[in-house]
Amino acid sequence: MTNPPSSAYLSELFSLDGRVAVVTGGSSGIGRAIAGALARAGASVVIVARREAELAAAVADLEAYGCRAAWVSADLSSREGVRAAAEDVVKSFGEPDILVNSAGINLRPPMGELGDDVWDATMAVNLEAPFLLGERFGPGMAERGFGRIIHVSSQQAHRAFVQSGAYGVSKAGLEALARSQAEAWSPHGVTCNTLVPGFVMTPLNTRISSDPERVASLAARTMIGRNGLAEDFAGAAVFLASAASAYVTGQALFVDGGFSTH
Ligand SMILES: NC(=O)c1ccc[n+]([C@@H]2O[C@H](COP(=O)([O-])OP(=O)(O)OC[C@H]3O[C@@H](n4cnc5c(N)ncnc54)[C@H](OP(=O)(O)O)[C@@H]3O)[C@@H](O)[C@H]2O)c1
C-alpha cells in the first residue's frame, strides 16, 4: 500500500530525517520532551546534561522507539565545560543542524540577597552556554545553508513575578540573543527562535508544584485552564526545527496555555 498524499506533504514540511540535533537539558523536563519529539520526527539527537543515569535513561527511551540518540555528560556552567561538551557532541553524529538550549537553572533568592554566586551561575548556564554553543555551531550551519537554533526562555523574560531576580534577566537576555543570532545567520538559512513556557510541571519546579494551592492558582491564570506539560512543547519544537518554519526567525513563541495574554 502506498502512503497517502498527506503523508508525503507532512513529511516535506516537518520531517527531520537526516538532521542532527543537540538538545541541552535533554535528560529532563521540557528538554527531554523536545529531544523525544525531534528524534521521533527523524533527527539523530545528542542530549547534554550533567547526571549520567538520567542521560542514559533518556537515550534508552529514545532507542526503544527506534530513534538514533546519544548523550554527553557535561557541566555547562563554565566556558571550558561548554567548549569541551561541544567537541564531544560532534563525535556521535557530526556537526548539528539543530541546536536546542533547554538546560537551565532557577535560583531565585530575594533580590536584596542575590549574591555574585547566584548571578554568575545563572548567567553562565542560562545565557552564556547558549551564546557559546551558538558561536560554535551557528557559523557551520550558515555555511551549510541550513540551521535551526531554539532557545527556551520564560515568562520572566517579559514580566517580573515570584522573584524573577537574575533568572528573569538571563531569560530576557536569551530572547535578545535569539534576535541577534537571527540577524546574523537568517540570510544563510539559519533561523533562531525562542519557546516561552508558562508554568510547566517539571523537576525544575518541585518547590511550587508541591503546593497544590499555588499549582491551582497558576493553572487559573491560563486560558486553557491547566498548567503546562513537557509534552506540550513537542509540536512547537518540531515546527521550529523543520523546513516548515523557514520564514520564522527572531521570534518568541509562547507555549503557555494563554498565561501571558490573560
Ligand atoms: N518548568 C517550567 O515551568 C519552566 C518555565 C519557564 C522556563 N523554563 C525553562 O525551561 C528549560 C527546561 O526546564 P525544565 O523545567 O525542563 O527543567 P528540568 O526538568 O530541571 O531540566 C533541566 C535540565 O538542565 C540540565 N542542567 C541544569 N544545569 C546544568 C548544567 N550546569 N550543565 C548541564 N546541564 C544542566 C539538567 O540536567 P542535570 O541536572 O543532570 O545537569 C536537566 O536536564 C529551562 O531553561 C527553564 O528555565 C521552565
The ligand as a MOL file (V3000), in Angstrom:
LIG
                    3D

  0  0  0     0  0            999 V3000
M  V30 BEGIN CTAB
M  V30 COUNTS 48 52 0 0 0
M  V30 BEGIN ATOM
M  V30 1 N 9.3090 24.2370 34.1130 0
M  V30 2 C 8.8830 25.4660 33.9380 0
M  V30 3 O 7.8120 25.8730 34.4460 0
M  V30 4 C 9.6690 26.4190 33.1160 0
M  V30 5 C 9.1180 27.6810 32.9270 0
M  V30 6 C 9.8120 28.6050 32.1830 0
M  V30 7 C 11.0340 28.2580 31.6320 0
M  V30 8 N 11.5620 27.0250 31.8340 0 CHG=1
M  V30 9 C 12.8510 26.7430 31.2240 0
M  V30 10 O 12.7840 25.5440 30.5170 0
M  V30 11 C 14.0670 24.9240 30.4940 0
M  V30 12 C 13.9350 23.4800 30.9340 0
M  V30 13 O 13.4150 23.4730 32.2530 0
M  V30 14 P 12.7090 22.1990 32.8720 0
M  V30 15 O 11.5280 22.6990 33.6090 0
M  V30 16 O 12.5830 21.1460 31.8450 0 CHG=-1
M  V30 17 O 13.8170 21.8200 33.9730 0
M  V30 18 P 14.4500 20.4350 34.4600 0
M  V30 19 O 13.4680 19.3300 34.3300 0
M  V30 20 O 15.0320 20.7540 35.7940 0
M  V30 21 O 15.6330 20.1920 33.4100 0
M  V30 22 C 16.7790 20.9880 33.4100 0
M  V30 23 C 17.8300 20.2950 32.5790 0
M  V30 24 O 19.0100 21.1120 32.5200 0
M  V30 25 C 20.1440 20.3180 32.8790 0
M  V30 26 N 21.1410 21.1960 33.5210 0
M  V30 27 C 20.9490 22.0150 34.5770 0
M  V30 28 N 22.1210 22.5950 34.9150 0
M  V30 29 C 23.0660 22.1530 34.0390 0
M  V30 30 C 24.4600 22.3710 33.8990 0
M  V30 31 N 25.1500 23.1550 34.7220 0
M  V30 32 N 25.1100 21.7270 32.9060 0
M  V30 33 C 24.4370 20.8940 32.0660 0
M  V30 34 N 23.1180 20.6570 32.1560 0
M  V30 35 C 22.4450 21.2630 33.1470 0
M  V30 36 C 19.5560 19.2620 33.8290 0
M  V30 37 O 20.3490 18.0920 33.9350 0
M  V30 38 P 21.4650 17.9050 35.0950 0
M  V30 39 O 20.8760 18.4580 36.3660 0
M  V30 40 O 21.7190 16.4410 35.1310 0
M  V30 41 O 22.6550 18.6690 34.6290 0
M  V30 42 C 18.2510 18.9430 33.1240 0
M  V30 43 O 18.4730 18.0610 32.0480 0
M  V30 44 C 14.9550 25.7620 31.4250 0
M  V30 45 O 15.7610 26.6130 30.6450 0
M  V30 46 C 13.9610 26.5610 32.2410 0
M  V30 47 O 14.4930 27.7840 32.6800 0
M  V30 48 C 10.9000 26.0980 32.5750 0
M  V30 END ATOM
M  V30 BEGIN BOND
M  V30 1 1 1 2
M  V30 2 2 2 3
M  V30 3 1 2 4
M  V30 4 1 4 5
M  V30 5 2 4 48
M  V30 6 2 5 6
M  V30 7 1 6 7
M  V30 8 2 7 8
M  V30 9 1 8 9
M  V30 10 1 8 48
M  V30 11 1 9 10
M  V30 12 1 9 46
M  V30 13 1 10 11
M  V30 14 1 11 12
M  V30 15 1 11 44
M  V30 16 1 12 13
M  V30 17 1 13 14
M  V30 18 2 14 15
M  V30 19 1 14 16
M  V30 20 1 14 17
M  V30 21 1 17 18
M  V30 22 2 18 19
M  V30 23 1 18 20
M  V30 24 1 18 21
M  V30 25 1 21 22
M  V30 26 1 22 23
M  V30 27 1 23 24
M  V30 28 1 23 42
M  V30 29 1 24 25
M  V30 30 1 25 26
M  V30 31 1 25 36
M  V30 32 1 26 27
M  V30 33 1 26 35
M  V30 34 2 27 28
M  V30 35 1 28 29
M  V30 36 1 29 30
M  V30 37 2 29 35
M  V30 38 1 30 31
M  V30 39 2 30 32
M  V30 40 1 32 33
M  V30 41 2 33 34
M  V30 42 1 34 35
M  V30 43 1 36 37
M  V30 44 1 36 42
M  V30 45 1 37 38
M  V30 46 2 38 39
M  V30 47 1 38 40
M  V30 48 1 38 41
M  V30 49 1 42 43
M  V30 50 1 44 45
M  V30 51 1 44 46
M  V30 52 1 46 47
M  V30 END BOND
M  V30 END CTAB
M  END
